[in-house]
Amino acid sequence: MGQDQTKQQIEKGLHLYQSNQTEKALRVWMRVLEKSADPAGRFRVLGCLITAHAEMGRYKDMLKFAVVQIDTARELEDPDFLTESYLNLARSNEKLCEFQKTISYCKTCLNMQGTTVSVQLNGQVSLSMGNAFLGLSIFQKALECFEKALRYAHNNDDKMLECRVCCSLGNFYTQIKDYEKALFFPCKAAELVNDYGKGWSLKYRAMSQYHMAVAYRKLGRLADAMDCCEESMKIALQHGDRPLQALCLLCFADIHRSRRDVQTAFPRYDSSMSIMTEIGNRLGLIQVLLGMTKCWMIQKELDKALESIEKAQELAEGLGNKLGLLKLHCLCERIYRTKEQQRELRDHVVKFHECVEEMELYCGMCGESIGEKNNQLQALPCSHFFHLKCLQTNGTRGCPNCRRLSVKPGYV
């Protein structure tokens, strides 16, 4: 298959893919991969296969094609191709929750610095790295990466990237419990979709609606949460987007749990867990197990709650997800207090405070914890964040956290 024929077949596959005929598109692209003698065409078709498998949640296949793409990029000896292939490798590992590998591949991308095309990819690299740091609960570095990605998006007038970064920032602020910002950023993403997204994939709309649903639920606006989640789920089902279906099912379950309707919540947690397991989203599985634990606690089935916690803890430790571990220690503390088991209670109180310390989840001004309850936060240029009220009351001539780090005694 020559260069022109390769190009035609790739376009044919794209047309089928955009018409929701995904399996037909995959067959066309696989034929190109088998028969084409054009390395640049093979590189492009591998990019199509990587994107399609990512959206279907076939992350192991995504990784497999990303590895082949790296070999093709080396054959082409082009820094732009190499940067793009390393970014796809980073994204594949991000989806499989291999966060340390993601960060490592992202750093490789940033160190390559080829032509203008490579530099334009830096925003996407920063976003992927930010998502990985967030998965590891390294909040300051995650925020730093997201803000960098946002700067790239603004400088290159890349509205699609800006939309994706806003959704990640919504997730970031949900985790540290500034629910006002957790809602603001996905609403901003939805605005971008409305204003610029006429030719975009519907996944951008679905993604912004899902993150809005999560924030609305946290704010107790359950009817709004249900509306947004239903819209997101509808698009996910139309497009065969398994990862988003799993997240929507989790959100539906959480909404029902917030309404104390445990019987309706459980089947949705089970369905979400089934898809999360199938696609390999271990971070999502931790969230499902946390929700199920809370349902068992509502029903006062404390031993079943502890079983869920044990499974979640194994996953959180394997991923290095510190926030997940903190939440589990907090739930254990409540369970063992109810069971009046003092030794176990003390053990989890100590571990909880160790997690808070390790993640620096406290305000450097008032010393109170961050992420325990809904609070307005404000980040300084160094990406350390504080209670907004503390910054307004005390003002600052620099970051107190950075000052403390700079005066830590070294080895004598």
TIMIZA-517286 format. One line per field, with one value per residue (C-alpha): residue in one letter; z, y, x. Coordinates in steps of 0.05 Angstrom, whole numbers, plus 5000, padded with zeros to 4 digits. Each point is the difference from the previous one (the first is absolute). Layout:
aa = a, ...;
w = Z, ...;
v = Y, ...;
u = X, ...;
END
This chain:
aa = m, g, q, d, q, t, k, q, q, i, e, k, g, l, h, l, y, q, s, n, q, t, e, k, a, l, r, v, w, m, r, v, l, e, k, s, a, d, p, a, g, r, f, r, v, l, g, c, l, i, t, a, h, a, e, m, g, r, y, k, d, m, l, k, f, a, v, v, q, i, d, t, a, r, e, l, e, d, p, d, f, l, t, e, s, y, l, n, l, a, r, s, n, e, k, l, c, e, f, q, k, t, i, s, y, c, k, t, c, l, n, m, q, g, t, t, v, s, v, q, l, n, g, q, v, s, l, s, m, g, n, a, f, l, g, l, s, i, f, q, k, a, l, e, c, f, e, k, a, l, r, y, a, h, n, n, d, d, k, m, l, e, c, r, v, c, c, s, l, g, n, f, y, t, q, i, k, d, y, e, k, a, l, f, f, p, c, k, a, a, e, l, v, n, d, y, g, k, g, w, s, l, k, y, r, a, m, s, q, y, h, m, a, v, a, y, r, k, l, g, r, l, a, d, a, m, d, c, c, e, e, s, m, k, i, a, l, q, h, g, d, r, p, l, q, a, l, c, l, l, c, f, a, d, i, h, r, s, r, r, d, v, q, t, a, f, p, r, y, d, s, s, m, s, i, m, t, e, i, g, n, r, l, g, l, i, q, v, l, l, g, m, t, k, c, w, m, i, q, k, e, l, d, k, a, l, e, s, i, e, k, a, q, e, l, a, e, g, l, g, n, k, l, g, l, l, k, l, h, c, l, c, e, r, i, y, r, t, k, e, q, q, r, e, l, r, d, h, v, v, k, f, h, e, c, v, e, e, m, e, l, y, c, g, m, c, g, e, s, i, g, e, k, n, n, q, l, q, a, l, p, c, s, h, f, f, h, l, k, c, l, q, t, n, g, t, r, g, c, p, n, c, r, r, l, s, v, k, p, g, y, v;
w = 5000, 4977, 5033, 4965, 5012, 5073, 5008, 4967, 5045, 5063, 4980, 4985, 5071, 5030, 4964, 5026, 5070, 5001, 4976, 5061, 4959, 5045, 4986, 4924, 5009, 5041, 4945, 4947, 5043, 5017, 4925, 4988, 5056, 4970, 4927, 4998, 4983, 5018, 5070, 5009, 4980, 5050, 5054, 4986, 4999, 5066, 5029, 4977, 5031, 5066, 5004, 4983, 5051, 5053, 4990, 5003, 5064, 4968, 5035, 4993, 4924, 5002, 5034, 4950, 4941, 5036, 5006, 4925, 4985, 5038, 4956, 4937, 5025, 5011, 4928, 4975, 5041, 5010, 5069, 4990, 4988, 5059, 5047, 4979, 5009, 5070, 5017, 4977, 5043, 5060, 4988, 4995, 5067, 5030, 4979, 5031, 5064, 4993, 5024, 5012, 4929, 4973, 5035, 4974, 4927, 5006, 5024, 4940, 4954, 5033, 4995, 4925, 4976, 4925, 4953, 5011, 4994, 5060, 5041, 4985, 5030, 5066, 5024, 4992, 5032, 5061, 5005, 5000, 5052, 5043, 4997, 5022, 5058, 5021, 4998, 5048, 5043, 4990, 4997, 4993, 4940, 4969, 5005, 4972, 4939, 4989, 5003, 4950, 4954, 5005, 4981, 4938, 4982, 5005, 4963, 4942, 5002, 5009, 5026, 4999, 5046, 5044, 5006, 5022, 5050, 5030, 5011, 5034, 5044, 5019, 5022, 5037, 5041, 5013, 5033, 5045, 5014, 4972, 4968, 4973, 4956, 4987, 4966, 4969, 4957, 4967, 4989, 4964, 4959, 4982, 4978, 4955, 4969, 4987, 4971, 4959, 4999, 4938, 4963, 5063, 5022, 5048, 5051, 5021, 5017, 5036, 5039, 5025, 5019, 5040, 5040, 5012, 5026, 5050, 5026, 5004, 5041, 5048, 5008, 5016, 4936, 4984, 4946, 4961, 5009, 4973, 4939, 4981, 5012, 4957, 4943, 5006, 5003, 4938, 4959, 5029, 4980, 4930, 4989, 5035, 5049, 5054, 5046, 5004, 5010, 5061, 5029, 4988, 5034, 5059, 5002, 4997, 5058, 5041, 4987, 5025, 5060, 5015, 5000, 5049, 4946, 5010, 4964, 4936, 5009, 5008, 4929, 4969, 5040, 4976, 4927, 5006, 5034, 4944, 4945, 5042, 5009, 4926, 4977, 5056, 5034, 5070, 5024, 4981, 5038, 5063, 4993, 4989, 5062, 5042, 4979, 5016, 5068, 5017, 4979, 5045, 5057, 4988, 5007, 5062, 4967, 5028, 4984, 4926, 5001, 5025, 4944, 4948, 5035, 4998, 4924, 4989, 5044, 4960, 4936, 5030, 5026, 4933, 4963, 5052, 5006, 5067, 5002, 4991, 5060, 5042, 4986, 5018, 5066, 5014, 4988, 5042, 5056, 4999, 4997, 5057, 5042, 4992, 5014, 5061, 4978, 5029, 4975, 4927, 5008, 5024, 4944, 4945, 5034, 4997, 4927, 4981, 5028, 4966, 4933, 5013, 5016, 4939, 4952, 5034, 5006, 5050, 4995, 5010, 5035, 5049, 5004, 4990, 4952, 4927, 4967, 5063, 4982, 4945, 5003, 4952, 4983, 4964, 4968, 4999, 4937, 5030, 4999, 5076, 5020, 5063, 5028, 4962, 5066, 5029, 4941, 5003, 5076, 5005, 4930, 4978, 4977, 4972, 5013, 5072, 4977, 4954, 5055, 5048, 4948, 4987, 5074, 5012, 5030, 4953, 5017, 5041;
v = 5000, 5066, 5069, 5026, 4937, 4999, 5072, 4983, 4940, 5040, 5053, 4945, 4972, 5070, 5011, 4932, 5016, 5068, 4967, 4954, 4939, 4986, 4926, 5012, 5058, 4955, 4946, 5052, 5027, 4931, 4983, 5063, 4979, 4931, 5022, 5071, 5010, 5074, 5012, 5069, 4970, 4943, 5051, 5038, 4937, 4978, 5068, 4986, 4931, 5028, 5053, 4951, 4948, 5055, 5022, 4929, 4986, 4947, 5028, 4938, 5002, 5075, 4987, 4945, 5047, 5056, 4954, 4984, 5074, 5015, 4950, 5033, 5069, 4976, 4973, 5068, 5036, 5060, 5035, 5022, 4928, 4976, 5052, 4982, 4925, 5011, 5042, 4942, 4953, 5047, 5004, 4924, 4991, 5056, 4963, 4935, 5039, 4990, 5070, 4997, 4974, 5056, 5053, 4969, 4999, 5071, 5024, 4965, 5039, 5067, 4986, 4985, 5070, 4989, 5049, 5045, 4940, 4967, 5064, 5004, 4930, 5025, 5021, 4930, 4971, 5047, 4979, 4926, 5011, 5040, 4943, 4952, 5043, 5007, 4923, 4998, 5056, 5046, 5061, 5057, 4968, 4981, 5072, 5026, 4954, 5019, 5074, 4989, 4962, 5058, 5050, 4958, 4996, 5076, 5015, 4953, 5018, 4926, 4998, 4923, 4995, 5056, 4960, 4937, 5038, 5032, 4931, 4976, 5063, 4984, 4931, 5031, 5047, 4945, 4960, 5056, 5021, 5070, 4985, 5070, 4993, 4927, 5025, 5063, 4964, 4948, 5056, 5038, 4936, 4996, 5074, 4984, 4942, 5045, 5058, 4962, 4927, 4996, 4954, 4965, 4929, 4996, 4969, 5071, 5017, 4933, 5010, 5070, 4977, 4941, 5045, 5050, 4942, 4980, 5072, 5010, 4935, 5024, 5066, 4962, 5022, 4929, 5016, 5041, 4944, 4949, 5043, 5010, 4927, 4976, 5045, 4974, 4928, 5008, 5023, 4946, 4946, 5029, 4999, 4935, 5039, 4946, 5041, 5057, 4950, 4972, 5070, 5019, 4936, 5017, 5070, 4973, 4953, 5057, 5043, 4944, 4990, 5074, 4991, 4941, 4954, 4944, 4947, 5040, 5020, 4929, 4973, 5062, 4992, 4927, 5020, 5054, 4951, 4950, 5050, 5030, 4929, 4985, 5063, 5000, 5065, 4984, 5072, 4996, 4934, 5034, 5052, 4945, 4961, 5064, 5012, 4928, 5005, 5061, 4963, 4941, 5050, 5032, 4929, 4989, 4940, 5017, 4934, 5006, 5072, 4976, 4948, 5055, 5043, 4943, 4992, 5076, 5005, 4948, 5039, 5068, 4974, 4968, 5065, 5046, 5038, 5035, 5035, 4933, 4973, 5062, 4991, 4926, 5015, 5051, 4949, 4947, 5051, 5008, 4925, 4982, 5057, 4969, 4931, 5028, 4968, 5050, 4971, 4997, 5070, 5030, 4966, 5031, 5069, 4999, 4977, 5052, 5056, 4971, 5004, 5073, 5017, 4964, 5034, 5068, 5003, 5057, 5075, 5029, 5061, 4974, 4928, 4970, 4942, 5009, 4951, 4982, 5043, 5047, 5062, 5055, 4994, 5044, 4979, 5045, 5003, 4944, 4955, 4993, 5011, 5030, 5017, 5062, 5032, 4992, 5034, 5057, 5008, 4994, 5020, 4972, 5025, 4933, 4928, 4977, 4927, 5017, 5041, 4941, 4953, 5047, 5002, 4925, 4979, 4961, 4948, 5028;
u = 5000, 5031, 5000, 4937, 4960, 5021, 4976, 4932, 4990, 5017, 4949, 4948, 5012, 4992, 4934, 4974, 5025, 4966, 4936, 5001, 5020, 5060, 5011, 4999, 5050, 5046, 4999, 5018, 5058, 5026, 5002, 5041, 5047, 5010, 5009, 5029, 5073, 4997, 5030, 4968, 4932, 5011, 5017, 4935, 4957, 5030, 4979, 4929, 5001, 5028, 4945, 4944, 5023, 5007, 4928, 4974, 5039, 5045, 5060, 5045, 4990, 5013, 5066, 5018, 4989, 5039, 5060, 4997, 4993, 5065, 5037, 4970, 5020, 5072, 5000, 4978, 5054, 4955, 4999, 4926, 4978, 5042, 4970, 4929, 5013, 5029, 4938, 4956, 5041, 4992, 4924, 4994, 5035, 4958, 4936, 5028, 5015, 5075, 5013, 5076, 5010, 4955, 5042, 5064, 4975, 4973, 5069, 5031, 4952, 5017, 5075, 4996, 4980, 4999, 4966, 4940, 4953, 5034, 4995, 4926, 4991, 5030, 4931, 4973, 5063, 4990, 4927, 5017, 5055, 4951, 4949, 5055, 5022, 4927, 4994, 5059, 4968, 5060, 4956, 5050, 5034, 4933, 4976, 5066, 4992, 4927, 5016, 5058, 4952, 4950, 5055, 5018, 4925, 4993, 5065, 4982, 4925, 4986, 4928, 4996, 5061, 4971, 4935, 5038, 5042, 4938, 4970, 5064, 5000, 4928, 5024, 5058, 4956, 4949, 5055, 5024, 4928, 4994, 4933, 4989, 5062, 4983, 4936, 5030, 5051, 4954, 4949, 5056, 5013, 4926, 5002, 5060, 4961, 4940, 5041, 5053, 4980, 4956, 5049, 5026, 4986, 4940, 5047, 5021, 4927, 4992, 5064, 4981, 4929, 5028, 5048, 4943, 4957, 5055, 5006, 4924, 4994, 5054, 4963, 4936, 4965, 4979, 4947, 5051, 5051, 4951, 4983, 5074, 5017, 4942, 5023, 5071, 4977, 4956, 5060, 5045, 4950, 4992, 5075, 5017, 5044, 5009, 5045, 4950, 4942, 5037, 5010, 4927, 4975, 5045, 4971, 4928, 5016, 5030, 4938, 4954, 5046, 4995, 4924, 5010, 4970, 5051, 4959, 5002, 5073, 5029, 4981, 5031, 5064, 5002, 4991, 5053, 5048, 4989, 5021, 5057, 5028, 4992, 5037, 5052, 4981, 5027, 4993, 4926, 4994, 5025, 4944, 4948, 5024, 4999, 4927, 4981, 5034, 4958, 4937, 5018, 5012, 4931, 4971, 5044, 5032, 5069, 5035, 4979, 5024, 5068, 5004, 4990, 5052, 5051, 4991, 5005, 5062, 5037, 4984, 5019, 5066, 5016, 4986, 5032, 4934, 5010, 4932, 4965, 5039, 4983, 4926, 5004, 5035, 4945, 4945, 5037, 5005, 4924, 4987, 5048, 4973, 4930, 5027, 5038, 5065, 5049, 5066, 4977, 4968, 5066, 5039, 4956, 5000, 5077, 5000, 4949, 5044, 5061, 4963, 4979, 5073, 5027, 4952, 5008, 4924, 4999, 4999, 5070, 4969, 4948, 5026, 4931, 4990, 4980, 4953, 4961, 4940, 4978, 5044, 5019, 5074, 5050, 5065, 5062, 5045, 5043, 4937, 4997, 4927, 4969, 4932, 4976, 4977, 5070, 5033, 4948, 5010, 5075, 5024, 5067, 5067, 5018, 4980, 5007, 5007, 5058, 5033, 4995, 5029, 5059, 5020, 4997, 5067, 5045, 5053, 5058;
END
